[in-house]
Amino acid sequence: MPRARRKSDLPVKTCAACARPMVWRRKWARVWDEVRYCSARCRRAARAGVDDTARPDRDADGR
């Protein structure tokens, strides 16, 4: 039986709305090339043109 992959070995993309990295998920296996957003919230924000993904607990540089 083959060993499981480490999470660090999986493909990574950047979310088009919040610019955070997102790691490949099994449920995205067939549509990985089409995945643009990390969550439904980011998808809604991108469609509305509003940046509601900004987090008040972080500075402008993401820390």
Order of alpha helices (4+ residues) and beta strands (2+ residues): beta-beta-alpha
